[in-house]
Amino acid sequence: VYSIGDRYVEVFDTVQDHMSLLERCFDFNQIRDLVARPDFTFVYDSMCGVQGPYATRILEEVLGGKPGSCINATPRPDFGGPESA
């Protein structure tokens, strides 16, 4: 928590906050089991939008997706520009 004049600002991990909600909606253990199967692969394209860090953290780090399963996961102000289409 930071104070700026008479105001207080709390900085929190938005990915963790979002993941906590998703864990209440979905069975992460079943998803982990699916992702761990040798006959299952996936690719998630974040399209250079804000969801990239969320997808990488949740799908690859937490659920065990192979590194690189989340593509275009670095947010860009122009969403990758016209050449990304």
C-alpha positions as protocol buffer text, in pm:
chain_id: "A"
residue {
  index: 1
  type: VAL
  ca { x: 0 y: 0 z: 0 }
}
residue {
  index: 2
  type: TYR
  ca { x: 133 y: 340 z: -100 }
}
residue {
  index: 3
  type: SER
  ca { x: 23 y: 677 z: 25 }
}
residue {
  index: 4
  type: ILE
  ca { x: 11 y: 977 z: -204 }
}
residue {
  index: 5
  type: GLY
  ca { x: -92 y: 1283 z: -11 }
}
residue {
  index: 6
  type: ASP
  ca { x: -415 y: 1190 z: 166 }
}
residue {
  index: 7
  type: ARG
  ca { x: -482 y: 897 z: -73 }
}
residue {
  index: 8
  type: TYR
  ca { x: -385 y: 531 z: -46 }
}
residue {
  index: 9
  type: VAL
  ca { x: -311 y: 307 z: -342 }
}
residue {
  index: 10
  type: GLU
  ca { x: -300 y: -70 z: -315 }
}
residue {
  index: 11
  type: VAL
  ca { x: -112 y: -256 z: -587 }
}
residue {
  index: 12
  type: PHE
  ca { x: -216 y: -617 z: -634 }
}
residue {
  index: 13
  type: ASP
  ca { x: -142 y: -900 z: -874 }
}
residue {
  index: 14
  type: THR
  ca { x: -430 y: -885 z: -1122 }
}
residue {
  index: 15
  type: VAL
  ca { x: -339 y: -1223 z: -1270 }
}
residue {
  index: 16
  type: GLN
  ca { x: -364 y: -1389 z: -929 }
}
residue {
  index: 17
  type: ASP
  ca { x: -692 y: -1210 z: -862 }
}
residue {
  index: 18
  type: HIS
  ca { x: -837 y: -1331 z: -1196 }
}
residue {
  index: 19
  type: MET
  ca { x: -703 y: -1683 z: -1144 }
}
residue {
  index: 20
  type: SER
  ca { x: -875 y: -1704 z: -805 }
}
residue {
  index: 21
  type: LEU
  ca { x: -1206 y: -1633 z: -978 }
}
residue {
  index: 22
  type: LEU
  ca { x: -1138 y: -1890 z: -1252 }
}
residue {
  index: 23
  type: GLU
  ca { x: -1052 y: -2155 z: -992 }
}
residue {
  index: 24
  type: ARG
  ca { x: -1402 y: -2111 z: -848 }
}
residue {
  index: 25
  type: CYS
  ca { x: -1560 y: -2155 z: -1193 }
}
residue {
  index: 26
  type: PHE
  ca { x: -1349 y: -2437 z: -1339 }
}
residue {
  index: 27
  type: ASP
  ca { x: -1194 y: -2759 z: -1208 }
}
residue {
  index: 28
  type: PHE
  ca { x: -825 y: -2681 z: -1250 }
}
residue {
  index: 29
  type: ASN
  ca { x: -726 y: -3038 z: -1154 }
}
residue {
  index: 30
  type: GLN
  ca { x: -928 y: -3181 z: -1443 }
}
residue {
  index: 31
  type: ILE
  ca { x: -783 y: -2924 z: -1681 }
}
residue {
  index: 32
  type: ARG
  ca { x: -431 y: -3011 z: -1561 }
}
residue {
  index: 33
  type: ASP
  ca { x: -503 y: -3378 z: -1627 }
}
residue {
  index: 34
  type: LEU
  ca { x: -620 y: -3297 z: -1981 }
}
residue {
  index: 35
  type: VAL
  ca { x: -320 y: -3074 z: -2054 }
}
residue {
  index: 36
  type: ALA
  ca { x: -83 y: -3346 z: -1927 }
}
residue {
  index: 37
  type: ARG
  ca { x: -214 y: -3606 z: -2173 }
}
residue {
  index: 38
  type: PRO
  ca { x: 37 y: -3690 z: -2446 }
}
residue {
  index: 39
  type: ASP
  ca { x: -237 y: -3682 z: -2712 }
}
residue {
  index: 40
  type: PHE
  ca { x: -349 y: -3328 z: -2621 }
}
residue {
  index: 41
  type: THR
  ca { x: -196 y: -3003 z: -2747 }
}
residue {
  index: 42
  type: PHE
  ca { x: -324 y: -2649 z: -2773 }
}
residue {
  index: 43
  type: VAL
  ca { x: -223 y: -2304 z: -2890 }
}
residue {
  index: 44
  type: TYR
  ca { x: -371 y: -1988 z: -2742 }
}
residue {
  index: 45
  type: ASP
  ca { x: -320 y: -1670 z: -2944 }
}
residue {
  index: 46
  type: SER
  ca { x: -338 y: -1360 z: -2725 }
}
residue {
  index: 47
  type: MET
  ca { x: -322 y: -1140 z: -3036 }
}
residue {
  index: 48
  type: CYS
  ca { x: -73 y: -907 z: -2861 }
}
residue {
  index: 49
  type: GLY
  ca { x: -351 y: -794 z: -2625 }
}
residue {
  index: 50
  type: VAL
  ca { x: -364 y: -748 z: -2252 }
}
residue {
  index: 51
  type: GLN
  ca { x: -464 y: -1109 z: -2183 }
}
residue {
  index: 52
  type: GLY
  ca { x: -117 y: -1241 z: -2281 }
}
residue {
  index: 53
  type: PRO
  ca { x: 37 y: -1236 z: -1932 }
}
residue {
  index: 54
  type: TYR
  ca { x: -282 y: -1388 z: -1790 }
}
residue {
  index: 55
  type: ALA
  ca { x: -280 y: -1668 z: -2046 }
}
residue {
  index: 56
  type: THR
  ca { x: 89 y: -1747 z: -2004 }
}
residue {
  index: 57
  type: ARG
  ca { x: 72 y: -1757 z: -1626 }
}
residue {
  index: 58
  type: ILE
  ca { x: -249 y: -1960 z: -1606 }
}
residue {
  index: 59
  type: LEU
  ca { x: -228 y: -2190 z: -1909 }
}
residue {
  index: 60
  type: GLU
  ca { x: 145 y: -2259 z: -1911 }
}
residue {
  index: 61
  type: GLU
  ca { x: 271 y: -2204 z: -1557 }
}
residue {
  index: 62
  type: VAL
  ca { x: -29 y: -2312 z: -1348 }
}
residue {
  index: 63
  type: LEU
  ca { x: -206 y: -2564 z: -1569 }
}
residue {
  index: 64
  type: GLY
  ca { x: 112 y: -2711 z: -1719 }
}
residue {
  index: 65
  type: GLY
  ca { x: 80 y: -2621 z: -2085 }
}
residue {
  index: 66
  type: LYS
  ca { x: 397 y: -2662 z: -2286 }
}
residue {
  index: 67
  type: PRO
  ca { x: 613 y: -2346 z: -2296 }
}
residue {
  index: 68
  type: GLY
  ca { x: 524 y: -2156 z: -2610 }
}
residue {
  index: 69
  type: SER
  ca { x: 161 y: -2273 z: -2615 }
}
residue {
  index: 70
  type: CYS
  ca { x: 60 y: -1911 z: -2564 }
}
residue {
  index: 71
  type: ILE
  ca { x: 162 y: -1714 z: -2871 }
}
residue {
  index: 72
  type: ASN
  ca { x: 166 y: -1337 z: -2923 }
}
residue {
  index: 73
  type: ALA
  ca { x: 151 y: -1308 z: -2545 }
}
residue {
  index: 74
  type: THR
  ca { x: 340 y: -981 z: -2511 }
}
residue {
  index: 75
  type: PRO
  ca { x: 91 y: -690 z: -2512 }
}
residue {
  index: 76
  type: ARG
  ca { x: 159 y: -426 z: -2773 }
}
residue {
  index: 77
  type: PRO
  ca { x: -12 y: -87 z: -2807 }
}
residue {
  index: 78
  type: ASP
  ca { x: -91 y: -158 z: -3172 }
}
residue {
  index: 79
  type: PHE
  ca { x: -187 y: -525 z: -3112 }
}
residue {
  index: 80
  type: GLY
  ca { x: 95 y: -633 z: -3341 }
}
residue {
  index: 81
  type: GLY
  ca { x: 15 y: -389 z: -3622 }
}
residue {
  index: 82
  type: PRO
  ca { x: -130 y: -464 z: -3964 }
}
residue {
  index: 83
  type: GLU
  ca { x: 138 y: -723 z: -4043 }
}
residue {
  index: 84
  type: SER
  ca { x: 6 y: -946 z: -3764 }
}
residue {
  index: 85
  type: ALA
  ca { x: -323 y: -1006 z: -3947 }
}
